[in-house]
């Protein structure tokens, strides 16, 4: 995939000024923090503390970023959100980050869902995050190879749409 990454990097540089990659602290399996490095999909500028949520038609999303953001994938949370997990939500940290899930599929259009909500992080913290956690908990509690294969197939179909 090296050739694809080189093309993506060039398109990102042509689309907007700034670095090709975005780096941030996130939380993965078992609550371990790590530094995520991914292709930048938004304009390069210092983030405001209340700017963690991306909404539909967010002006910060670049043209190339709009295409990249259509792909499904479990997004590990930032430490600030994980600190607000209930004890039950912490069980979802048994799932490795970067692996697809029912929540990834159901909330692949999360930005559009949040676009209808009032500004700020409240809608994410009180509506979206708890709903995603319920789905993730259900995946943990009902784990099976067959179920995981079904989720993987549903992910491919969701991306293809």
C-alpha positions as YAML, in Angstrom:
chain: A
units: angstrom
residues:
- id: 1
  name: UNK
  ca: [0.00, 0.00, 0.00]
- id: 2
  name: UNK
  ca: [3.04, 2.25, -0.04]
- id: 3
  name: UNK
  ca: [2.10, 3.74, -3.41]
- id: 4
  name: UNK
  ca: [-1.38, 4.60, -2.06]
- id: 5
  name: UNK
  ca: [0.11, 6.29, 1.01]
- id: 6
  name: UNK
  ca: [2.42, 8.38, -1.19]
- id: 7
  name: UNK
  ca: [-0.53, 9.49, -3.32]
- id: 8
  name: UNK
  ca: [-2.59, 10.31, -0.20]
- id: 9
  name: UNK
  ca: [0.27, 12.32, 1.27]
- id: 10
  name: UNK
  ca: [0.63, 14.32, -1.95]
- id: 11
  name: UNK
  ca: [-3.13, 14.98, -2.14]
- id: 12
  name: UNK
  ca: [-3.20, 16.15, 1.50]
- id: 13
  name: UNK
  ca: [-0.30, 18.56, 0.88]
- id: 14
  name: UNK
  ca: [-1.97, 19.92, -2.27]
- id: 15
  name: UNK
  ca: [-5.34, 20.27, -0.53]
- id: 16
  name: UNK
  ca: [-4.25, 22.38, 2.45]
- id: 17
  name: UNK
  ca: [-1.12, 23.69, 4.15]
- id: 18
  name: UNK
  ca: [0.28, 21.83, 7.11]
- id: 19
  name: UNK
  ca: [1.67, 18.42, 7.91]
- id: 20
  name: UNK
  ca: [0.48, 15.23, 6.24]
- id: 21
  name: UNK
  ca: [-0.04, 13.42, 9.52]
- id: 22
  name: UNK
  ca: [-2.13, 14.17, 12.61]
- id: 23
  name: UNK
  ca: [-0.81, 13.04, 16.00]
- id: 24
  name: UNK
  ca: [-2.73, 12.79, 19.26]
- id: 25
  name: UNK
  ca: [-2.84, 10.84, 22.54]
- id: 26
  name: UNK
  ca: [-5.55, 8.17, 22.55]
- id: 27
  name: UNK
  ca: [-6.56, 5.22, 24.73]
- id: 28
  name: UNK
  ca: [-6.48, 1.63, 23.51]
- id: 29
  name: UNK
  ca: [-7.03, -1.86, 24.87]
- id: 30
  name: UNK
  ca: [-6.75, -2.24, 28.65]
- id: 31
  name: UNK
  ca: [-6.67, 1.54, 29.06]
- id: 32
  name: UNK
  ca: [-3.15, 1.98, 27.68]
- id: 33
  name: UNK
  ca: [-2.41, 5.38, 26.20]
- id: 34
  name: UNK
  ca: [-0.62, 5.64, 22.88]
- id: 35
  name: UNK
  ca: [0.19, 8.28, 20.31]
- id: 36
  name: UNK
  ca: [-1.98, 7.88, 17.22]
- id: 37
  name: UNK
  ca: [-0.53, 8.92, 13.87]
- id: 38
  name: UNK
  ca: [-2.99, 9.15, 10.99]
- id: 39
  name: UNK
  ca: [-3.46, 11.04, 7.76]
- id: 40
  name: UNK
  ca: [-4.64, 14.58, 8.48]
- id: 41
  name: UNK
  ca: [-8.26, 15.15, 7.41]
- id: 42
  name: UNK
  ca: [-8.77, 18.62, 8.85]
- id: 43
  name: UNK
  ca: [-7.14, 22.00, 8.43]
- id: 44
  name: UNK
  ca: [-3.97, 22.45, 10.43]
- id: 45
  name: UNK
  ca: [-4.53, 24.85, 13.29]
- id: 46
  name: UNK
  ca: [-4.36, 24.65, 17.07]
- id: 47
  name: UNK
  ca: [-7.47, 22.96, 18.42]
- id: 48
  name: UNK
  ca: [-9.71, 24.76, 20.86]
- id: 49
  name: UNK
  ca: [-10.49, 22.73, 23.99]
- id: 50
  name: UNK
  ca: [-14.16, 22.41, 22.93]
- id: 51
  name: UNK
  ca: [-13.20, 21.51, 19.37]
- id: 52
  name: UNK
  ca: [-12.80, 17.73, 19.84]
- id: 53
  name: UNK
  ca: [-16.09, 16.93, 18.10]
- id: 54
  name: UNK
  ca: [-16.36, 16.88, 14.31]
- id: 55
  name: UNK
  ca: [-19.83, 17.62, 12.98]
- id: 56
  name: UNK
  ca: [-21.38, 17.22, 9.54]
- id: 57
  name: UNK
  ca: [-20.23, 19.93, 7.12]
- id: 58
  name: UNK
  ca: [-17.51, 20.95, 9.59]
- id: 59
  name: UNK
  ca: [-15.55, 23.70, 7.80]
- id: 60
  name: UNK
  ca: [-12.29, 22.33, 9.26]
- id: 61
  name: UNK
  ca: [-12.56, 19.12, 7.20]
- id: 62
  name: UNK
  ca: [-10.50, 19.33, 3.99]
- id: 63
  name: UNK
  ca: [-11.67, 18.02, 0.60]
- id: 64
  name: UNK
  ca: [-9.36, 15.02, 0.82]
- id: 65
  name: UNK
  ca: [-10.36, 14.59, 4.47]
- id: 66
  name: UNK
  ca: [-14.04, 14.36, 3.55]
- id: 67
  name: UNK
  ca: [-13.24, 11.33, 1.38]
- id: 68
  name: UNK
  ca: [-10.97, 9.67, 3.95]
- id: 69
  name: UNK
  ca: [-13.51, 10.13, 6.77]
- id: 70
  name: UNK
  ca: [-16.08, 8.00, 4.93]
- id: 71
  name: UNK
  ca: [-14.15, 4.85, 5.81]
- id: 72
  name: UNK
  ca: [-15.30, 2.92, 8.85]
- id: 73
  name: UNK
  ca: [-12.93, 2.17, 11.69]
- id: 74
  name: UNK
  ca: [-13.01, 2.05, 15.44]
- id: 75
  name: UNK
  ca: [-11.69, 5.33, 16.70]
- id: 76
  name: UNK
  ca: [-9.90, 5.09, 20.01]
- id: 77
  name: UNK
  ca: [-11.04, 7.80, 22.40]
- id: 78
  name: UNK
  ca: [-9.03, 10.68, 23.79]
- id: 79
  name: UNK
  ca: [-8.01, 10.29, 27.46]
- id: 80
  name: UNK
  ca: [-10.39, 13.09, 28.55]
- id: 81
  name: UNK
  ca: [-13.42, 11.07, 27.42]
- id: 82
  name: UNK
  ca: [-12.16, 7.77, 28.84]
- id: 83
  name: UNK
  ca: [-11.81, 9.45, 32.25]
- id: 84
  name: UNK
  ca: [-15.58, 10.01, 32.13]
- id: 85
  name: UNK
  ca: [-16.42, 6.33, 31.45]
- id: 86
  name: UNK
  ca: [-18.63, 4.61, 33.98]
- id: 87
  name: UNK
  ca: [-17.26, 1.35, 35.46]
- id: 88
  name: UNK
  ca: [-19.44, -0.58, 33.00]
- id: 89
  name: UNK
  ca: [-18.09, 1.43, 30.04]
- id: 90
  name: UNK
  ca: [-14.52, 0.59, 31.07]
- id: 91
  name: UNK
  ca: [-15.24, -3.02, 30.05]
- id: 92
  name: UNK
  ca: [-15.14, -1.83, 26.42]
- id: 93
  name: UNK
  ca: [-11.41, -1.27, 26.89]
- id: 94
  name: UNK
  ca: [-11.09, -5.03, 26.45]
- id: 95
  name: UNK
  ca: [-11.63, -4.38, 22.72]
- id: 96
  name: UNK
  ca: [-8.51, -3.48, 20.76]
- id: 97
  name: UNK
  ca: [-8.59, -0.09, 19.02]
- id: 98
  name: UNK
  ca: [-8.56, -0.08, 15.25]
- id: 99
  name: UNK
  ca: [-10.71, -3.19, 14.91]
- id: 100
  name: UNK
  ca: [-14.18, -2.71, 13.51]
- id: 101
  name: UNK
  ca: [-17.26, -3.15, 15.66]
- id: 102
  name: UNK
  ca: [-21.02, -2.82, 15.56]
- id: 103
  name: UNK
  ca: [-20.64, 0.71, 16.96]
- id: 104
  name: UNK
  ca: [-18.24, 1.61, 14.13]
- id: 105
  name: UNK
  ca: [-20.82, 0.56, 11.59]
- id: 106
  name: UNK
  ca: [-23.84, 2.11, 13.31]
- id: 107
  name: UNK
  ca: [-22.03, 5.41, 13.94]
- id: 108
  name: UNK
  ca: [-20.06, 5.68, 10.70]
- id: 109
  name: UNK
  ca: [-21.98, 8.91, 10.03]
- id: 110
  name: UNK
  ca: [-21.39, 10.25, 13.52]
- id: 111
  name: UNK
  ca: [-20.48, 13.73, 12.23]
- id: 112
  name: UNK
  ca: [-23.89, 14.07, 10.58]
- id: 113
  name: UNK
  ca: [-25.65, 12.91, 13.75]
- id: 114
  name: UNK
  ca: [-23.77, 15.51, 15.78]
- id: 115
  name: UNK
  ca: [-24.47, 18.24, 13.21]
- id: 116
  name: UNK
  ca: [-28.09, 18.28, 14.39]
- id: 117
  name: UNK
  ca: [-27.06, 18.70, 18.05]
- id: 118
  name: UNK
  ca: [-26.31, 21.98, 19.83]
- id: 119
  name: UNK
  ca: [-22.66, 23.15, 19.74]
- id: 120
  name: UNK
  ca: [-20.24, 21.73, 22.30]
- id: 121
  name: UNK
  ca: [-19.36, 18.26, 23.48]
- id: 122
  name: UNK
  ca: [-22.52, 17.54, 25.51]
- id: 123
  name: UNK
  ca: [-24.37, 15.66, 22.74]
- id: 124
  name: UNK
  ca: [-21.37, 13.40, 22.18]
- id: 125
  name: UNK
  ca: [-20.87, 12.71, 25.89]
- id: 126
  name: UNK
  ca: [-24.53, 12.25, 26.79]
- id: 127
  name: UNK
  ca: [-25.98, 10.61, 23.65]
- id: 128
  name: UNK
  ca: [-23.46, 9.24, 21.16]
- id: 129
  name: UNK
  ca: [-20.78, 7.89, 23.50]
- id: 130
  name: UNK
  ca: [-23.22, 5.98, 25.76]
- id: 131
  name: UNK
  ca: [-24.95, 4.47, 22.69]
- id: 132
  name: UNK
  ca: [-21.60, 3.39, 21.23]
- id: 133
  name: UNK
  ca: [-20.61, 1.92, 24.58]
- id: 134
  name: UNK
  ca: [-23.84, -0.13, 24.77]
- id: 135
  name: UNK
  ca: [-23.06, -1.62, 21.35]
- id: 136
  name: UNK
  ca: [-19.43, -2.27, 22.28]
- id: 137
  name: UNK
  ca: [-20.47, -3.93, 25.55]
- id: 138
  name: UNK
  ca: [-22.88, -6.15, 23.63]
- id: 139
  name: UNK
  ca: [-20.01, -7.14, 21.28]
- id: 140
  name: UNK
  ca: [-17.81, -8.02, 24.28]
- id: 141
  name: UNK
  ca: [-20.55, -9.99, 26.05]
- id: 142
  name: UNK
  ca: [-21.58, -11.92, 22.92]
- id: 143
  name: UNK
  ca: [-18.13, -12.56, 21.48]
- id: 144
  name: UNK
  ca: [-17.81, -15.37, 18.95]
- id: 145
  name: UNK
  ca: [-15.74, -15.92, 15.84]
- id: 146
  name: UNK
  ca: [-18.92, -16.12, 13.75]
- id: 147
  name: UNK
  ca: [-20.19, -12.81, 15.14]
- id: 148
  name: UNK
  ca: [-16.83, -11.14, 14.47]
- id: 149
  name: UNK
  ca: [-16.81, -12.43, 10.88]
- id: 150
  name: UNK
  ca: [-20.33, -11.08, 10.44]
- id: 151
  name: UNK
  ca: [-19.22, -7.65, 11.76]
- id: 152
  name: UNK
  ca: [-16.25, -7.69, 9.38]
- id: 153
  name: UNK
  ca: [-18.54, -8.45, 6.43]
- id: 154
  name: UNK
  ca: [-20.98, -5.72, 7.49]
- id: 155
  name: UNK
  ca: [-18.02, -3.30, 7.67]
- id: 156
  name: UNK
  ca: [-16.96, -4.10, 4.11]
- id: 157
  name: UNK
  ca: [-20.54, -3.58, 2.92]
- id: 158
  name: UNK
  ca: [-20.83, -0.27, 4.84]
- id: 159
  name: UNK
  ca: [-17.59, 1.04, 3.29]
- id: 160
  name: UNK
  ca: [-18.66, -0.13, -0.18]
- id: 161
  name: UNK
  ca: [-21.93, 1.80, 0.13]
...
